[in-house]
Amino acid sequence: MIRSITLASLLLSVTLCGCARTVVSDPLITTYPVDDSSSELAYWHSLPSRSAVSNDEGLHGLILLSDTEDTTGSYEARVALAKQRRWLGEGFEEEANLAMQRGTLARAVAVICNVKGGVMMQLVGPTPRYATRELVAMGMIPEGSSENQSITGLEYMSVITQAQDYLNSRTQGAPTPTNPVGPYSTTPNDPAPQTAPSPNAPTGRPDRGNLEPAPRTDPAGTALPLMRPVPSTPPNPPSTKPTTSPSP
């Protein structure tokens, strides 16, 4: 009897340890001023090398995706805003440095991108489980993902980049990409299809209204998925004044 109880306790301990959530011990700074572009650049540049993204880091990036800037100033304010927008359920009470789960990210992205989903998602709403399944089907989240898994920084950047492309395509009325690939995609050897620009189209990447995903780059020259307001005034046309060469 005692041996059975000991064995059961051991199995329970192993199960609990196996289900333990990752804690991000060195979180990135997310409380920098809104106009501090250097800190914002450092945030995006640091994410791909992270083995896990914390709840605070993840919510900060989601707000940047949705609003182009994060004026909340604290994790508590980010959670309150996310609950108000239905990115998070009302029962969400996780710590800031706890690793974000894929289901948490998937639900927020599904709401931001207004993804309708399948029959079950339309019936019960964008729960973490069904939102994860939908984003896997869309190619935004890797195959075989479950809603309880944590997400790496590289995978997180891929999701954010593809979500931004999804929003851009919907705004412009273009066909929605079924498997968009961004600069931080987990399949870097499969380049995104390129389309020839229209002669009358403005330069730069597609935008939402007057928001252009910047030509913002890190020191290595890698494009970052961040949208900033750009002026609507078209650039000055090139000069047509003929040039003369000096007489021999």
Order of alpha helices (4+ residues) and beta strands (2+ residues): alpha-alpha-alpha-alpha-alpha-alpha-alpha-alpha-beta-beta
